[in-house]
């Protein structure tokens, strides 16, 4: 077994080319395979960052670059859609009106008819930013742009700092919503059904941003890792279905994040006797 | 990295994902089965059921993802290395 394996290896390296002239086509085929390994089509790297140093701070440059790109994309799309507003929409205005209606329905389903309007911009921005980030990581050929330090441009949401920032913003938003609606009476929520649940309710304030951020980060990173591992094994065609699945799950994750933000805000502002 | 720590980390990473997949797997199966029987009973509610199902599946899936995050931390950013 050992001997045949080493023979095969030498066979692959093409060292027996002269001694086996009849099987030369097989040799070149196998040698072709080993050439593929000499020039790997894909490599797997996790945790390489392109650091920008500002004072004592180390910033993840590739995340900033891609988030600014996503923000720019969204701003340009919004400006293009609203620059010349027609009564009968067409082109990009049509698309953005559809997006707006989708977001309005999403916020209204969570917050109810009376409360949703002031929170629509927040929830809509969350959804659009996460959605465009996720899809930009999957659809744009970032690999073509080389950046220093061995880092790679990817979706901004596969950096945990981005998702933690978004989740903490959500936390702030629901605290602000509750305090504004009920004043200090908001804290009565903690002992509302029975005071026994107080520790759990306090714990919830920490687990909410934790689960929000980990869910988004883990899903996006997992998608990209699964695709990267498959590309490493079989570079052509086989990873395509998983890429499509990745597009689907990243869209769902954006929806989940926005829906949960809406649900948390609603939980903070709903009052006892009144049902929406 | 110390080889014992490395071996323990790899085993722990495998267990984190593997064990973490059991519960959500059962839950997703239950939810999907109930959704299918709901659609069979009431085909006109399919759109609503599908939307809710996808959302709940994403929630269950995130439980496995938490395990995956732990596995990734152990493999690529091991604090004990």
Interface residues (C-beta under 8 A of the other chain):
Chain A: X46 X47 X211 X214 X215 X217 X218 X219 X221 X222 X225 X249 X252 X253 X255 X256 X259
Chain B: X54 X55 X58 X59 X61 X62 X65 X66 X68 X69 X72 X76 X77
